[in-house]
Amino acid sequence: MAHANSLIESRPMLAASIAIAVVGAATILGAWLFQFGLGFAPCPLCLEQRYAYYFAVPLAVMVALGDQAGASRKVLIGACVAIAAGMLWNTGLGIYHSGIEWRWWPGPQECSGNPADFGSARALAERLKSITVVRCDEAAWRFLGLSLAGYNALISAVLAAIALWAVVREWSRRHET
């Protein structure tokens, strides 16, 4: 524990990037477990919420490697700012999706609400054979009242906070000397 505390104090960029990479990767693995292991098909908004992790996890690994290799502190700070911005965006997207699930506001037409006009009955029958719509306005699973979108919002906010913490710590360390 003492070693972990000294790492956090002496190398905030490294500590934060490791935490972001590990938690972000665990989150995506959890999403894949729900999708492929448990059969919960993701809706379009669920898939969109994964993009932030596909961006942040590799970037966090690069920050960790860059910190170890002595990369420019400005570049590492910029990368953490980018991670924080992506995760803050994802927090908003998770809140938006949760609000759709709770029926606080309408969702996108392609995955919630009434379907668009499909034309003739024959055209509708043909379309129904080839498409599967997973609704964005129905939570497939909840735990303690939160859906997966709600947990995504929380996790994204925590990852944004970790990235911003590293930026503030690194910035203050740069200006102490």
VMD Tcl script that builds the backbone (N, CA, C; Angstrom):
set m [mol new atoms 531]
animate dup $m
set s [atomselect $m all]
$s set {name element resname resid chain x y z} {
  {N N MET 1 A 0.824 -1.192 0.000}
  {CA C MET 1 A 0.000 0.000 0.000}
  {C C MET 1 A 0.869 1.257 0.000}
  {N N ALA 2 A 1.965 1.224 0.757}
  {CA C ALA 2 A 2.856 2.374 0.807}
  {C C ALA 2 A 3.463 2.624 -0.565}
  {N N HIS 3 A 3.790 1.546 -1.290}
  {CA C HIS 3 A 4.348 1.698 -2.631}
  {C C HIS 3 A 3.330 2.333 -3.572}
  {N N ALA 4 A 2.061 1.925 -3.474}
  {CA C ALA 4 A 1.011 2.500 -4.314}
  {C C ALA 4 A 0.852 3.986 -4.021}
  {N N ASN 5 A 0.876 4.363 -2.749}
  {CA C ASN 5 A 0.759 5.779 -2.394}
  {C C ASN 5 A 1.932 6.585 -2.908}
  {N N SER 6 A 3.133 6.018 -2.828}
  {CA C SER 6 A 4.291 6.758 -3.332}
  {C C SER 6 A 4.229 6.887 -4.850}
  {N N LEU 7 A 3.725 5.870 -5.547}
  {CA C LEU 7 A 3.562 5.960 -6.998}
  {C C LEU 7 A 2.560 7.048 -7.359}
  {N N ILE 8 A 1.465 7.100 -6.630}
  {CA C ILE 8 A 0.434 8.105 -6.891}
  {C C ILE 8 A 0.992 9.506 -6.677}
  {N N GLU 9 A 1.756 9.684 -5.623}
  {CA C GLU 9 A 2.324 11.005 -5.325}
  {C C GLU 9 A 3.450 11.380 -6.285}
  {N N SER 10 A 4.318 10.430 -6.583}
  {CA C SER 10 A 5.493 10.764 -7.392}
  {C C SER 10 A 5.230 10.707 -8.891}
  {N N ARG 11 A 4.286 9.910 -9.333}
  {CA C ARG 11 A 4.018 9.740 -10.769}
  {C C ARG 11 A 2.507 9.790 -11.032}
  {N N PRO 12 A 1.865 10.930 -10.846}
  {CA C PRO 12 A 0.406 10.990 -11.016}
  {C C PRO 12 A -0.065 10.603 -12.418}
  {N N MET 13 A 0.692 10.961 -13.435}
  {CA C MET 13 A 0.307 10.598 -14.812}
  {C C MET 13 A 0.310 9.089 -14.987}
  {N N LEU 14 A 1.336 8.448 -14.481}
  {CA C LEU 14 A 1.437 6.997 -14.597}
  {C C LEU 14 A 0.319 6.320 -13.811}
  {N N ALA 15 A 0.113 6.750 -12.578}
  {CA C ALA 15 A -0.927 6.142 -11.747}
  {C C ALA 15 A -2.312 6.327 -12.378}
  {N N ALA 16 A -2.603 7.539 -12.845}
  {CA C ALA 16 A -3.911 7.813 -13.442}
  {C C ALA 16 A -4.107 7.032 -14.730}
  {N N SER 17 A -3.088 6.990 -15.562}
  {CA C SER 17 A -3.240 6.288 -16.842}
  {C C SER 17 A -3.418 4.787 -16.636}
  {N N ILE 18 A -2.751 4.226 -15.662}
  {CA C ILE 18 A -2.948 2.798 -15.360}
  {C C ILE 18 A -4.376 2.573 -14.880}
  {N N ALA 19 A -4.852 3.427 -13.969}
  {CA C ALA 19 A -6.223 3.286 -13.462}
  {C C ALA 19 A -7.240 3.420 -14.587}
  {N N ILE 20 A -7.059 4.390 -15.462}
  {CA C ILE 20 A -7.988 4.601 -16.573}
  {C C ILE 20 A -7.971 3.397 -17.511}
  {N N ALA 21 A -6.789 2.906 -17.834}
  {CA C ALA 21 A -6.686 1.763 -18.743}
  {C C ALA 21 A -7.337 0.518 -18.142}
  {N N VAL 22 A -7.079 0.260 -16.874}
  {CA C VAL 22 A -7.616 -0.951 -16.228}
  {C C VAL 22 A -9.129 -0.854 -16.065}
  {N N VAL 23 A -9.618 0.252 -15.523}
  {CA C VAL 23 A -11.059 0.400 -15.314}
  {C C VAL 23 A -11.792 0.478 -16.651}
  {N N GLY 24 A -11.224 1.196 -17.603}
  {CA C GLY 24 A -11.842 1.291 -18.927}
  {C C GLY 24 A -11.907 -0.059 -19.629}
  {N N ALA 25 A -10.816 -0.814 -19.572}
  {CA C ALA 25 A -10.807 -2.140 -20.191}
  {C C ALA 25 A -11.796 -3.077 -19.488}
  {N N ALA 26 A -11.867 -2.995 -18.162}
  {CA C ALA 26 A -12.827 -3.827 -17.431}
  {C C ALA 26 A -14.261 -3.457 -17.808}
  {N N THR 27 A -14.514 -2.188 -18.036}
  {CA C THR 27 A -15.854 -1.742 -18.430}
  {C C THR 27 A -16.231 -2.305 -19.795}
  {N N ILE 28 A -15.331 -2.227 -20.753}
  {CA C ILE 28 A -15.609 -2.775 -22.089}
  {C C ILE 28 A -15.756 -4.284 -22.023}
  {N N LEU 29 A -14.910 -4.942 -21.252}
  {CA C LEU 29 A -15.055 -6.394 -21.101}
  {C C LEU 29 A -16.410 -6.746 -20.493}
  {N N GLY 30 A -16.857 -5.945 -19.535}
  {CA C GLY 30 A -18.180 -6.153 -18.954}
  {C C GLY 30 A -19.286 -5.972 -19.985}
  {N N ALA 31 A -19.147 -4.949 -20.822}
  {CA C ALA 31 A -20.149 -4.732 -21.879}
  {C C ALA 31 A -20.170 -5.914 -22.838}
  {N N TRP 32 A -18.998 -6.409 -23.202}
  {CA C TRP 32 A -18.932 -7.570 -24.101}
  {C C TRP 32 A -19.492 -8.815 -23.427}
  {N N LEU 33 A -19.272 -8.960 -22.122}
  {CA C LEU 33 A -19.839 -10.092 -21.392}
  {C C LEU 33 A -21.363 -10.041 -21.456}
  {N N PHE 34 A -21.938 -8.873 -21.206}
  {CA C PHE 34 A -23.387 -8.744 -21.297}
  {C C PHE 34 A -23.879 -9.046 -22.708}
  {N N GLN 35 A -23.130 -8.579 -23.711}
  {CA C GLN 35 A -23.554 -8.781 -25.100}
  {C C GLN 35 A -23.354 -10.218 -25.563}
  {N N PHE 36 A -22.137 -10.712 -25.491}
  {CA C PHE 36 A -21.819 -12.014 -26.080}
  {C C PHE 36 A -22.020 -13.174 -25.122}
  {N N GLY 37 A -21.812 -12.952 -23.833}
  {CA C GLY 37 A -21.950 -14.026 -22.865}
  {C C GLY 37 A -23.369 -14.208 -22.357}
  {N N LEU 38 A -24.063 -13.092 -22.143}
  {CA C LEU 38 A -25.403 -13.158 -21.561}
  {C C LEU 38 A -26.515 -12.882 -22.573}
  {N N GLY 39 A -26.143 -12.503 -23.791}
  {CA C GLY 39 A -27.128 -12.327 -24.851}
  {C C GLY 39 A -27.921 -11.036 -24.821}
  {N N PHE 40 A -27.434 -10.001 -24.128}
  {CA C PHE 40 A -28.109 -8.702 -24.124}
  {C C PHE 40 A -27.612 -7.896 -25.326}
  {N N ALA 41 A -28.430 -7.796 -26.355}
  {CA C ALA 41 A -28.037 -7.051 -27.551}
  {C C ALA 41 A -28.000 -5.557 -27.238}
  {N N PRO 42 A -26.914 -4.876 -27.608}
  {CA C PRO 42 A -26.827 -3.444 -27.326}
  {C C PRO 42 A -27.642 -2.628 -28.332}
  {N N CYS 43 A -28.199 -1.530 -27.851}
  {CA C CYS 43 A -28.908 -0.614 -28.736}
  {C C CYS 43 A -27.881 0.326 -29.381}
  {N N PRO 44 A -28.298 1.129 -30.356}
  {CA C PRO 44 A -27.344 2.061 -30.979}
  {C C PRO 44 A -26.663 3.015 -29.984}
  {N N LEU 45 A -27.388 3.499 -28.990}
  {CA C LEU 45 A -26.759 4.386 -28.006}
  {C C LEU 45 A -25.757 3.639 -27.131}
  {N N CYS 46 A -26.047 2.378 -26.824}
  {CA C CYS 46 A -25.091 1.565 -26.059}
  {C C CYS 46 A -23.776 1.428 -26.833}
  {N N LEU 47 A -23.895 1.147 -28.107}
  {CA C LEU 47 A -22.698 0.999 -28.941}
  {C C LEU 47 A -21.928 2.313 -29.030}
  {N N GLU 48 A -22.658 3.423 -29.133}
  {CA C GLU 48 A -22.004 4.725 -29.215}
  {C C GLU 48 A -21.237 5.054 -27.936}
  {N N GLN 49 A -21.756 4.610 -26.797}
  {CA C GLN 49 A -21.086 4.879 -25.526}
  {C C GLN 49 A -19.773 4.118 -25.388}
  {N N ARG 50 A -19.570 3.113 -26.184}
  {CA C ARG 50 A -18.320 2.356 -26.130}
  {C C ARG 50 A -17.167 3.101 -26.803}
  {N N TYR 51 A -17.473 4.009 -27.714}
  {CA C TYR 51 A -16.420 4.704 -28.465}
  {C C TYR 51 A -15.429 5.416 -27.539}
  {N N ALA 52 A -15.940 6.022 -26.473}
  {CA C ALA 52 A -15.043 6.735 -25.555}
  {C C ALA 52 A -14.012 5.791 -24.940}
  {N N TYR 53 A -14.421 4.571 -24.661}
  {CA C TYR 53 A -13.490 3.596 -24.088}
  {C C TYR 53 A -12.499 3.114 -25.143}
  {N N TYR 54 A -12.970 2.935 -26.368}
  {CA C TYR 54 A -12.072 2.513 -27.451}
  {C C TYR 54 A -11.011 3.574 -27.719}
  {N N PHE 55 A -11.317 4.807 -27.371}
  {CA C PHE 55 A -10.372 5.912 -27.512}
  {C C PHE 55 A -9.499 6.046 -26.258}
  {N N ALA 56 A -10.121 6.021 -25.080}
  {CA C ALA 56 A -9.417 6.331 -23.834}
  {C C ALA 56 A -8.464 5.229 -23.382}
  {N N VAL 57 A -8.856 3.977 -23.541}
  {CA C VAL 57 A -7.999 2.893 -23.043}
  {C C VAL 57 A -6.655 2.857 -23.777}
  {N N PRO 58 A -6.636 2.829 -25.117}
  {CA C PRO 58 A -5.318 2.842 -25.782}
  {C C PRO 58 A -4.526 4.125 -25.506}
  {N N LEU 59 A -5.221 5.267 -25.432}
  {CA C LEU 59 A -4.520 6.517 -25.145}
  {C C LEU 59 A -3.930 6.485 -23.733}
  {N N ALA 60 A -4.647 5.927 -22.774}
  {CA C ALA 60 A -4.121 5.808 -21.414}
  {C C ALA 60 A -2.893 4.894 -21.377}
  {N N VAL 61 A -2.925 3.813 -22.153}
  {CA C VAL 61 A -1.746 2.937 -22.239}
  {C C VAL 61 A -0.571 3.712 -22.825}
  {N N MET 62 A -0.836 4.519 -23.856}
  {CA C MET 62 A 0.234 5.325 -24.448}
  {C C MET 62 A 0.773 6.360 -23.455}
  {N N VAL 63 A -0.110 6.932 -22.637}
  {CA C VAL 63 A 0.346 7.883 -21.612}
  {C C VAL 63 A 1.250 7.157 -20.610}
  {N N ALA 64 A 0.851 5.969 -20.183}
  {CA C ALA 64 A 1.680 5.205 -19.238}
  {C C ALA 64 A 3.043 4.896 -19.848}
  {N N LEU 65 A 3.043 4.458 -21.086}
  {CA C LEU 65 A 4.318 4.161 -21.756}
  {C C LEU 65 A 5.143 5.432 -21.950}
  {N N GLY 66 A 4.467 6.519 -22.320}
  {CA C GLY 66 A 5.160 7.797 -22.496}
  {C C GLY 66 A 5.743 8.310 -21.201}
  {N N ASP 67 A 5.020 8.143 -20.120}
  {CA C ASP 67 A 5.529 8.561 -18.815}
  {C C ASP 67 A 6.783 7.770 -18.469}
  {N N GLN 68 A 6.758 6.485 -18.745}
  {CA C GLN 68 A 7.918 5.626 -18.468}
  {C C GLN 68 A 9.106 5.987 -19.361}
  {N N ALA 69 A 8.834 6.409 -20.597}
  {CA C ALA 69 A 9.901 6.693 -21.558}
  {C C ALA 69 A 10.393 8.134 -21.492}
  {N N GLY 70 A 9.799 8.946 -20.622}
  {CA C GLY 70 A 10.250 10.323 -20.486}
  {C C GLY 70 A 9.676 11.262 -21.529}
  {N N ALA 71 A 8.473 10.996 -21.992}
  {CA C ALA 71 A 7.835 11.852 -22.998}
  {C C ALA 71 A 7.584 13.249 -22.438}
  {N N SER 72 A 7.358 14.178 -23.328}
  {CA C SER 72 A 7.064 15.556 -22.955}
  {C C SER 72 A 5.876 15.608 -22.002}
  {N N ARG 73 A 6.031 16.330 -20.906}
  {CA C ARG 73 A 4.941 16.455 -19.928}
  {C C ARG 73 A 3.750 17.159 -20.561}
  {N N LYS 74 A 4.002 18.106 -21.471}
  {CA C LYS 74 A 2.906 18.809 -22.144}
  {C C LYS 74 A 2.073 17.843 -22.984}
  {N N VAL 75 A 2.740 16.917 -23.648}
  {CA C VAL 75 A 2.027 15.925 -24.461}
  {C C VAL 75 A 1.198 15.010 -23.559}
  {N N LEU 76 A 1.775 14.580 -22.460}
  {CA C LEU 76 A 1.047 13.705 -21.532}
  {C C LEU 76 A -0.143 14.430 -20.907}
  {N N ILE 77 A 0.050 15.688 -20.551}
  {CA C ILE 77 A -1.055 16.486 -20.014}
  {C C ILE 77 A -2.141 16.632 -21.073}
  {N N GLY 78 A -1.742 16.918 -22.312}
  {CA C GLY 78 A -2.715 17.043 -23.402}
  {C C GLY 78 A -3.496 15.762 -23.621}
  {N N ALA 79 A -2.815 14.637 -23.523}
  {CA C ALA 79 A -3.494 13.349 -23.698}
  {C C ALA 79 A -4.501 13.111 -22.569}
  {N N CYS 80 A -4.131 13.463 -21.350}
  {CA C CYS 80 A -5.070 13.293 -20.233}
  {C C CYS 80 A -6.249 14.253 -20.350}
  {N N VAL 81 A -6.014 15.446 -20.859}
  {CA C VAL 81 A -7.121 16.378 -21.103}
  {C C VAL 81 A -8.061 15.780 -22.153}
  {N N ALA 82 A -7.501 15.169 -23.196}
  {CA C ALA 82 A -8.332 14.534 -24.230}
  {C C ALA 82 A -9.135 13.372 -23.640}
  {N N ILE 83 A -8.509 12.579 -22.780}
  {CA C ILE 83 A -9.230 11.483 -22.128}
  {C C ILE 83 A -10.367 12.047 -21.280}
  {N N ALA 84 A -10.077 13.081 -20.501}
  {CA C ALA 84 A -11.111 13.687 -19.651}
  {C C ALA 84 A -12.257 14.226 -20.491}
  {N N ALA 85 A -11.937 14.897 -21.592}
  {CA C ALA 85 A -12.989 15.447 -22.455}
  {C C ALA 85 A -13.859 14.340 -23.037}
  {N N GLY 86 A -13.227 13.259 -23.505}
  {CA C GLY 86 A -13.986 12.136 -24.052}
  {C C GLY 86 A -14.869 11.479 -23.009}
  {N N MET 87 A -14.346 11.336 -21.808}
  {CA C MET 87 A -15.131 10.706 -20.745}
  {C C MET 87 A -16.235 11.622 -20.241}
  {N N LEU 88 A -16.003 12.928 -20.229}
  {CA C LEU 88 A -17.078 13.851 -19.858}
  {C C LEU 88 A -18.196 13.810 -20.898}
  {N N TRP 89 A -17.821 13.770 -22.171}
  {CA C TRP 89 A -18.816 13.620 -23.229}
  {C C TRP 89 A -19.612 12.327 -23.021}
  {N N ASN 90 A -18.914 11.271 -22.714}
  {CA C ASN 90 A -19.559 9.973 -22.505}
  {C C ASN 90 A -20.449 9.985 -21.262}
  {N N THR 91 A -20.056 10.728 -20.240}
  {CA C THR 91 A -20.917 10.887 -19.065}
  {C C THR 91 A -22.243 11.503 -19.488}
  {N N GLY 92 A -22.163 12.557 -20.288}
  {CA C GLY 92 A -23.384 13.189 -20.792}
  {C C GLY 92 A -24.213 12.246 -21.636}
  {N N LEU 93 A -23.561 11.463 -22.474}
  {CA C LEU 93 A -24.278 10.501 -23.311}
  {C C LEU 93 A -24.946 9.429 -22.456}
  {N N GLY 94 A -24.272 8.972 -21.416}
  {CA C GLY 94 A -24.866 7.989 -20.502}
  {C C GLY 94 A -26.065 8.558 -19.757}
  {N N ILE 95 A -25.969 9.817 -19.340}
  {CA C ILE 95 A -27.100 10.471 -18.675}
  {C C ILE 95 A -28.258 10.626 -19.656}
  {N N TYR 96 A -27.956 11.056 -20.882}
  {CA C TYR 96 A -28.977 11.191 -21.919}
  {C C TYR 96 A -29.684 9.846 -22.146}
  {N N HIS 97 A -28.906 8.778 -22.290}
  {CA C HIS 97 A -29.475 7.457 -22.524}
  {C C HIS 97 A -30.312 7.002 -21.326}
  {N N SER 98 A -29.814 7.233 -20.125}
  {CA C SER 98 A -30.582 6.871 -18.927}
  {C C SER 98 A -31.908 7.620 -18.884}
  {N N GLY 99 A -31.887 8.892 -19.243}
  {CA C GLY 99 A -33.116 9.678 -19.266}
  {C C GLY 99 A -34.123 9.145 -20.267}
  {N N ILE 100 A -33.629 8.637 -21.386}
  {CA C ILE 100 A -34.515 8.016 -22.383}
  {C C ILE 100 A -35.141 6.760 -21.783}
  {N N GLU 101 A -34.321 5.963 -21.097}
  {CA C GLU 101 A -34.834 4.732 -20.481}
  {C C GLU 101 A -35.881 5.029 -19.405}
  {N N TRP 102 A -35.714 6.108 -18.673}
  {CA C TRP 102 A -36.674 6.492 -17.634}
  {C C TRP 102 A -37.838 7.289 -18.210}
  {N N ARG 103 A -37.831 7.513 -19.534}
  {CA C ARG 103 A -38.897 8.255 -20.233}
  {C C ARG 103 A -38.963 9.730 -19.809}
  {N N TRP 104 A -37.802 10.295 -19.447}
  {CA C TRP 104 A -37.750 11.709 -19.093}
  {C C TRP 104 A -37.744 12.575 -20.343}
  {N N TRP 105 A -37.231 12.038 -21.447}
  {CA C TRP 105 A -37.214 12.735 -22.731}
  {C C TRP 105 A -37.196 11.694 -23.832}
  {N N PRO 106 A -37.584 12.100 -25.042}
  {CA C PRO 106 A -37.613 11.132 -26.144}
  {C C PRO 106 A -36.207 10.803 -26.632}
  {N N GLY 107 A -36.077 9.616 -27.184}
  {CA C GLY 107 A -34.796 9.188 -27.733}
  {C C GLY 107 A -34.768 9.319 -29.233}
  {N N PRO 108 A -33.686 8.889 -29.847}
  {CA C PRO 108 A -33.582 8.941 -31.303}
  {C C PRO 108 A -34.644 8.052 -31.958}
  {N N GLN 109 A -35.135 8.475 -33.084}
  {CA C GLN 109 A -36.208 7.760 -33.772}
  {C C GLN 109 A -35.800 6.336 -34.159}
  {N N GLU 110 A -34.522 6.128 -34.487}
  {CA C GLU 110 A -34.108 4.802 -34.964}
  {C C GLU 110 A -34.129 3.720 -33.891}
  {N N CYS 111 A -34.218 4.104 -32.612}
  {CA C CYS 111 A -34.221 3.057 -31.592}
  {C C CYS 111 A -35.202 3.301 -30.457}
  {N N SER 112 A -36.103 4.241 -30.633}
  {CA C SER 112 A -37.147 4.469 -29.635}
  {C C SER 112 A -38.327 5.153 -30.309}
  {N N GLY 113 A -39.432 5.165 -29.641}
  {CA C GLY 113 A -40.612 5.809 -30.210}
  {C C GLY 113 A -41.265 4.945 -31.267}
  {N N ASN 114 A -42.091 5.564 -32.087}
  {CA C ASN 114 A -42.809 4.855 -33.139}
  {C C ASN 114 A -41.934 4.697 -34.363}
  {N N PRO 115 A -41.984 3.550 -35.023}
  {CA C PRO 115 A -41.186 3.372 -36.227}
  {C C PRO 115 A -41.673 4.279 -37.344}
  {N N ALA 116 A -40.780 4.578 -38.252}
  {CA C ALA 116 A -41.117 5.408 -39.402}
  {C C ALA 116 A -42.036 4.644 -40.351}
  {N N ASP 117 A -42.587 5.336 -41.306}
  {CA C ASP 117 A -43.466 4.735 -42.308}
  {C C ASP 117 A -42.644 3.794 -43.183}
  {N N PHE 118 A -43.045 2.517 -43.236}
  {CA C PHE 118 A -42.337 1.527 -44.037}
  {C C PHE 118 A -42.953 1.342 -45.409}
  {N N GLY 119 A -43.986 2.090 -45.719}
  {CA C GLY 119 A -44.625 1.960 -47.025}
  {C C GLY 119 A -45.663 0.858 -47.008}
  {N N SER 120 A -45.663 0.066 -48.048}
  {CA C SER 120 A -46.679 -0.980 -48.211}
  {C C SER 120 A -46.466 -2.120 -47.219}
  {N N ALA 121 A -47.492 -2.946 -47.092}
  {CA C ALA 121 A -47.409 -4.108 -46.207}
  {C C ALA 121 A -46.322 -5.063 -46.669}
  {N N ARG 122 A -46.180 -5.230 -47.963}
  {CA C ARG 122 A -45.130 -6.109 -48.503}
  {C C ARG 122 A -43.746 -5.564 -48.160}
  {N N ALA 123 A -43.550 -4.250 -48.313}
  {CA C ALA 123 A -42.260 -3.639 -47.977}
  {C C ALA 123 A -41.966 -3.801 -46.485}
  {N N LEU 124 A -42.995 -3.620 -45.663}
  {CA C LEU 124 A -42.818 -3.801 -44.224}
  {C C LEU 124 A -42.423 -5.234 -43.899}
  {N N ALA 125 A -43.081 -6.203 -44.510}
  {CA C ALA 125 A -42.759 -7.613 -44.270}
  {C C ALA 125 A -41.320 -7.920 -44.667}
  {N N GLU 126 A -40.876 -7.372 -45.776}
  {CA C GLU 126 A -39.491 -7.601 -46.215}
  {C C GLU 126 A -38.494 -6.962 -45.261}
  {N N ARG 127 A -38.780 -5.754 -44.796}
  {CA C ARG 127 A -37.889 -5.066 -43.860}
  {C C ARG 127 A -37.808 -5.812 -42.531}
  {N N LEU 128 A -38.945 -6.326 -42.062}
  {CA C LEU 128 A -38.961 -7.023 -40.785}
  {C C LEU 128 A -38.150 -8.310 -40.816}
  {N N LYS 129 A -38.002 -8.901 -41.989}
  {CA C LYS 129 A -37.181 -10.113 -42.116}
  {C C LYS 129 A -35.699 -9.807 -41.967}
  {N N SER 130 A -35.305 -8.592 -42.311}
  {CA C SER 130 A -33.879 -8.288 -42.381}
  {C C SER 130 A -33.367 -7.391 -41.254}
  {N N ILE 131 A -34.233 -6.844 -40.413}
  {CA C ILE 131 A -33.750 -5.935 -39.380}
  {C C ILE 131 A -34.138 -6.421 -37.987}
  {N N THR 132 A -33.305 -6.047 -37.049}
  {CA C THR 132 A -33.600 -6.260 -35.646}
  {C C THR 132 A -33.358 -4.929 -34.948}
  {N N VAL 133 A -34.367 -4.391 -34.324}
  {CA C VAL 133 A -34.234 -3.118 -33.633}
  {C C VAL 133 A -34.154 -3.384 -32.134}
  {N N VAL 134 A -33.068 -2.939 -31.544}
  {CA C VAL 134 A -32.937 -2.997 -30.097}
  {C C VAL 134 A -33.281 -1.602 -29.608}
  {N N ARG 135 A -34.272 -1.518 -28.765}
  {CA C ARG 135 A -34.800 -0.228 -28.345}
  {C C ARG 135 A -33.882 0.452 -27.333}
  {N N CYS 136 A -33.695 1.763 -27.535}
  {CA C CYS 136 A -32.884 2.563 -26.620}
  {C C CYS 136 A -33.681 2.999 -25.394}
  {N N ASP 137 A -35.000 2.911 -25.484}
  {CA C ASP 137 A -35.835 3.403 -24.393}
  {C C ASP 137 A -36.275 2.297 -23.434}
  {N N GLU 138 A -35.681 1.130 -23.548}
  {CA C GLU 138 A -35.977 0.019 -22.645}
  {C C GLU 138 A -34.671 -0.503 -22.063}
  {N N ALA 139 A -34.506 -0.364 -20.753}
  {CA C ALA 139 A -33.301 -0.874 -20.099}
  {C C ALA 139 A -33.352 -2.396 -20.095}
  {N N ALA 140 A -32.331 -3.020 -20.638}
  {CA C ALA 140 A -32.295 -4.481 -20.701}
  {C C ALA 140 A -31.998 -5.099 -19.338}
  {N N TRP 141 A -31.367 -4.324 -18.438}
  {CA C TRP 141 A -30.928 -4.853 -17.152}
  {C C TRP 141 A -30.753 -3.686 -16.194}
  {N N ARG 142 A -31.103 -3.898 -14.963}
  {CA C ARG 142 A -30.896 -2.888 -13.921}
  {C C ARG 142 A -30.369 -3.580 -12.661}
  {N N PHE 143 A -29.529 -2.857 -11.944}
  {CA C PHE 143 A -29.040 -3.291 -10.648}
  {C C PHE 143 A -29.030 -2.070 -9.746}
  {N N LEU 144 A -29.659 -2.181 -8.589}
  {CA C LEU 144 A -29.806 -1.068 -7.651}
  {C C LEU 144 A -30.449 0.144 -8.320}
  {N N GLY 145 A -31.342 -0.117 -9.252}
  {CA C GLY 145 A -32.081 0.949 -9.922}
  {C C GLY 145 A -31.391 1.576 -11.112}
  {N N LEU 146 A -30.137 1.239 -11.336}
  {CA C LEU 146 A -29.400 1.827 -12.459}
  {C C LEU 146 A -29.284 0.823 -13.594}
  {N N SER 147 A -29.435 1.327 -14.809}
  {CA C SER 147 A -29.227 0.515 -16.003}
  {C C SER 147 A -27.746 0.537 -16.362}
  {N N LEU 148 A -27.392 -0.187 -17.392}
  {CA C LEU 148 A -26.006 -0.169 -17.866}
  {C C LEU 148 A -25.610 1.233 -18.309}
  {N N ALA 149 A -26.545 1.981 -18.908}
  {CA C ALA 149 A -26.255 3.367 -19.304}
  {C C ALA 149 A -25.965 4.225 -18.071}
  {N N GLY 150 A -26.694 3.991 -16.989}
  {CA C GLY 150 A -26.448 4.716 -15.750}
  {C C GLY 150 A -25.078 4.400 -15.168}
  {N N TYR 151 A -24.717 3.123 -15.183}
  {CA C TYR 151 A -23.382 2.751 -14.694}
  {C C TYR 151 A -22.301 3.319 -15.602}
  {N N ASN 152 A -22.555 3.346 -16.912}
  {CA C ASN 152 A -21.593 3.957 -17.816}
  {C C ASN 152 A -21.381 5.421 -17.465}
  {N N ALA 153 A -22.461 6.146 -17.170}
  {CA C ALA 153 A -22.331 7.558 -16.811}
  {C C ALA 153 A -21.455 7.718 -15.564}
  {N N LEU 154 A -21.683 6.876 -14.563}
  {CA C LEU 154 A -20.879 6.945 -13.335}
  {C C LEU 154 A -19.410 6.618 -13.592}
  {N N ILE 155 A -19.165 5.532 -14.315}
  {CA C ILE 155 A -17.789 5.116 -14.588}
  {C C ILE 155 A -17.074 6.172 -15.419}
  {N N SER 156 A -17.757 6.700 -16.425}
  {CA C SER 156 A -17.151 7.734 -17.268}
  {C C SER 156 A -16.807 8.976 -16.455}
  {N N ALA 157 A -17.700 9.367 -15.538}
  {CA C ALA 157 A -17.427 10.534 -14.696}
  {C C ALA 157 A -16.212 10.289 -13.803}
  {N N VAL 158 A -16.097 9.086 -13.252}
  {CA C VAL 158 A -14.948 8.760 -12.408}
  {C C VAL 158 A -13.660 8.784 -13.236}
  {N N LEU 159 A -13.679 8.228 -14.436}
  {CA C LEU 159 A -12.481 8.234 -15.280}
  {C C LEU 159 A -12.102 9.644 -15.695}
  {N N ALA 160 A -13.098 10.490 -15.979}
  {CA C ALA 160 A -12.816 11.897 -16.293}
  {C C ALA 160 A -12.171 12.579 -15.088}
  {N N ALA 161 A -12.692 12.305 -13.897}
  {CA C ALA 161 A -12.135 12.904 -12.679}
  {C C ALA 161 A -10.698 12.447 -12.447}
  {N N ILE 162 A -10.416 11.183 -12.692}
  {CA C ILE 162 A -9.045 10.671 -12.528}
  {C C ILE 162 A -8.105 11.371 -13.504}
  {N N ALA 163 A -8.529 11.504 -14.760}
  {CA C ALA 163 A -7.693 12.170 -15.760}
  {C C ALA 163 A -7.466 13.637 -15.387}
  {N N LEU 164 A -8.515 14.319 -14.941}
  {CA C LEU 164 A -8.370 15.723 -14.547}
  {C C LEU 164 A -7.506 15.865 -13.297}
  {N N TRP 165 A -7.635 14.923 -12.371}
  {CA C TRP 165 A -6.775 14.931 -11.185}
  {C C TRP 165 A -5.301 14.853 -11.607}
  {N N ALA 166 A -5.004 13.955 -12.551}
  {CA C ALA 166 A -3.619 13.803 -13.011}
  {C C ALA 166 A -3.125 15.084 -13.671}
  {N N VAL 167 A -3.990 15.724 -14.446}
  {CA C VAL 167 A -3.605 16.979 -15.098}
  {C C VAL 167 A -3.282 18.040 -14.060}
  {N N VAL 168 A -4.142 18.197 -13.062}
  {CA C VAL 168 A -3.924 19.205 -12.022}
  {C C VAL 168 A -2.650 18.896 -11.239}
  {N N ARG 169 A -2.467 17.627 -10.865}
  {CA C ARG 169 A -1.262 17.242 -10.114}
  {C C ARG 169 A 0.003 17.494 -10.935}
  {N N GLU 170 A -0.023 17.085 -12.174}
  {CA C GLU 170 A 1.155 17.260 -13.029}
  {C C GLU 170 A 1.420 18.735 -13.285}
  {N N TRP 171 A 0.374 19.493 -13.512}
  {CA C TRP 171 A 0.519 20.932 -13.761}
  {C C TRP 171 A 1.114 21.618 -12.531}
  {N N SER 172 A 0.604 21.256 -11.349}
  {CA C SER 172 A 1.139 21.889 -10.123}
  {C C SER 172 A 2.574 21.447 -9.852}
  {N N ARG 173 A 2.905 20.212 -10.176}
  {CA C ARG 173 A 4.294 19.741 -10.017}
  {C C ARG 173 A 5.231 20.485 -10.935}
  {N N ARG 174 A 4.771 20.776 -12.160}
  {CA C ARG 174 A 5.606 21.500 -13.136}
  {C C ARG 174 A 5.883 22.917 -12.672}
  {N N HIS 175 A 4.943 23.502 -11.962}
  {CA C HIS 175 A 5.073 24.902 -11.580}
  {C C HIS 175 A 5.609 25.104 -10.159}
  {N N GLU 176 A 5.926 24.004 -9.454}
  {CA C GLU 176 A 6.530 24.096 -8.134}
  {C C GLU 176 A 8.011 24.396 -8.228}
  {N N THR 177 A 8.626 23.934 -9.308}
  {CA C THR 177 A 10.079 24.083 -9.437}
  {C C THR 177 A 10.487 25.386 -10.046}
}
mol reanalyze $m
mol bondsrecalc $m
mol representation Tube
mol addrep $m
